[in-house]
Amino acid sequence: MSPRENERGGQESALERSIHTNTSRARQVTVTIVDYDASHLDERTATRPAEIPAPTTPPTVTWIDVDGIHDAGMLQAIGDAIGIHPLTLEDIANTRQRPKIEDYGDYLYVAIRRLSPNGDGEFVSELVSLVLGEGYVASFQEQPGDVFLRVRERLRTGAGRLRSEGPDYLFYVLLDAVVDGYFTVIEDFGERIEAVEEEVVADPDRRTLQAIYALKRSLIALRRSAWPLRDVVAELERGESSLIQESTRAYFRDVYDHTIEVAETVETYRDMMSGTLDVYLSTQSSRTNEIMKVLTIIATIFIPLTFIAGVYGMNFDMPEVRHPWGYPIALASMAAVAGVMLLYFKRKGWI
C-alpha cells in the first residue's frame, strides 16, 4: 500500500471516529447534484462515492446537497472531489458542533444549527454545514427533511435572480432558509409563553411550574444556537473573503438583521419567563398567606372558647353547675364571643 493510501486510510478512520450522529446508519445517504446557469439546469442524484463528480467551472454553479452525514466513505468522496480539508470533514460529521465559520482560503466553511418544531411543544436542532468554494456550494444535512425545498423549486422554475447569480448568492439563499426557520420556532415559543402566563394568573398548579422550567430550558438551548449564529453572519457580512462578491454582502446584512432579531427575541422571552416564574412564586406565597390567615383567625376565635370550656370543665362544685340555665348560658357566651371577634375581624378587613 502506498504512503498516500495509508494517509487516506488514516483520514477515513479519524473521520469515522468523529461521527456520533443519532441518525440510523441503515438509511442511505443521498447526494443531489445540481449544475445550473441562467440558461440551463441539470439535476441528478448520487448514492455511491464513485458517482460524486468534480464541480463544474464558472459561470456554471454546482450545488452538492448531501442528505445524511453518517457515511464516512461518502463524505470522504465529496471532500476529495471538491478539496475539503480533513478537519472540515470531521467538523461536518460532528453533530454536536456549535455554530462557527472558518476561512480556508479556497473555501468557506459554516456550521449552523437548524431548528424546527417537533409538534410536542419542543423543537428539534440539527447540524447544517455549508461550504462555499470557487464555482460550487456544498450543503450537508444531518436529518431527513428538506429545508431547502423552496430553493430547489426556485432553481427548477428559474424564478427570481438565483439562476443568474454566482455561488455566493446561492450560499446566501441557503443560509437565509435556515435562519428563517428560527422564526417558526420563536412564534411557537410565543404561543406557549402566552398560554403559561394565562395559566399563572388564572389557576397555577405544579404542572404550571414544570411548564415554566421546561420553557426556560428550551430557551437556553435556543440561545446557544442563536447567539453564535449572529457572530457567524456578522463575519460573512464584513466580506473579508474573496469568495463573496461586493454585491452579495448587502444580502448577508439582511440575514444579520434577522439573526439580531432572533437573538433579541430569545432574550426577551427569557426575561418574560423569569418574570412569569416570579409571578408564580408570588401567587403561591399569597395563597399560602391566605391559608395561614384563615387558620390564624380560626385559632384566635377558639382561644377564648377554649378558656370558657376549660373553666366550666373544672372538677369541683361551682354555683353555675346547679343552675338549670348554666350550660345554655355558657354556650351562648361562647357564641357571643365568637360573633364579636368575627365582627371585629371584618371591620379591620382581615376577613
Secondary structure, DSSP 4 states (H G I P E B T S, - for coil): --HHHHHHHHHHHHHHHH----S-TTSPPEEEEEEE-SS-EEEEEE-SGGGPPPPPPTTSEEEEEEE----HHHHHHHHHHHT--HHHHHHHH-TTPPSEEEE-SSEEEEEEEEEEE-SSSSEEEEEEEEEEETTEEEEEESSSS-TTHHHHHHHHHT-TTGGGS-HHHHHHHHHHHHHHHHHHHHHHHHHHHHHHHHHHHH---HHHHHHHHHHHHHHHHHHHHHHHHHHHHHHHHHT-STTS-HHHHHHHHHHHHHHHHHHHHHHHHHHHHHHHHHHHHHHHHHHHHHHHHHHHHHHHHHHHHHHHHHHHT-SS--HHHHSTTHHHHHHHHHHHHHHHHHHHHHHHT--
